[in-house]
Amino acid sequence: MKAAVLIGQGTFAVDDVPMPSADPGYVVLRVKYCGICGSDLHAAISGQLPTNTIMGHEFAGEIVRIGQGVEGWKVGDHVTSIPMMPCGQCEACQRQAYFECAFLLLATIGLGQIPGAFAQYVRVHPAMLFSIPPGVGFREAALNEPLAVAVHAVRIAQITADTRVAIIGAGPIGLLALQCAKEAGTSAIYVIESAAARAAVAAELGADKVIDPNQSDVLNEIQQLTGRGADVVLECAGAPNTLQQAIDMVKPGGRVILVGVSPEPVEIVPLILIAKQVSVQGLLGYEADDFRQAMRLLEQGKIDATRLVTDIVPLDGVQEAFQSLANPEKQIKVLVEP
């Protein structure tokens, strides 16, 4: 089969690789679409992934082969998957908190040891599969994985009708979190984004105010809009300076949820964090219930996932897509169609 293979730091080549086998207890999917994630960008340029890694963990497809002992699925089923091969034995796996698995780095599809879905086929664990409901297309289903991250972030942030939310970064996660926060009934949402195309989509999807940090004093604007600061800040940019920005703009006693991943060390002023008694919580992935809730939201039409899709590329377009997403102008979510 064909796959986009990481052959060096940020460098991909389309190559012929062995098709995954349907070993006992496993399922093989024909990949319809696979999203490029912000964490993919960081991982590809970090130099920490082995050569010949097949990346891609936001995917949807069709079952084409079923291994011995697998029950409840059939060839032709339309599915998406939590991108994990969990150990199934640790305490975290027992409560379906798979991203807390003791073997996380070895268990994640597309980020090292386990081949991902920048390929025509991918092997998955049947316990991680979720049916795609009628009316939900493969493109939408490929965004169920990042949507689950947004669902988890909004749940952890305890967003209710009285919560005023600031979102730093209007990339795919930020825009999905915006929609999830609105679904939770939040009273006001303010989005901080410098890229004009992403800012425009944030406004279209219902942000009460979109602030360009290159044109405005963000802290001053948030103070004017809220009085004392946002109740919750969802940091979805993953830039080195945005953690301190989030601490500055949240109200005393407020909550900062770190959703974005910064590949670099960050500096903060601890005195401000302490004086304001701000709670800062990191977030990695989601739980199985968040993944289910994400699919329900898509099925009910409450999340416009395809509005985020700006580009669809073949396998030989992965290299260019990564380069464009490093400094996006019009790109939001890029899907790979193998």
Secondary structure by P-SEA (a helix, b strand, c coil): ccccccccccbbbbbbcccccccccccccccccccccaaaaaaaacccccccccccccccccccccccccccccccccccccccccccccccccccccccccccccccccccccccccccbbbbbccccccccccccaaaaaaaaaaaaaaaaaaaacccccbbbbbccccaaaaaaaaaaaaacccbbbbbbccaaaaaaaaaacccccccccccaaaaaaaaaccccccbbbbcccccaaaaaaaaaccccbbbbbcccccbbbbbcaaaaaaabbbbbbbccccaaaaaaaaaaaaaccccccccccccccccaaaaaaaaacccccccbbbbcc
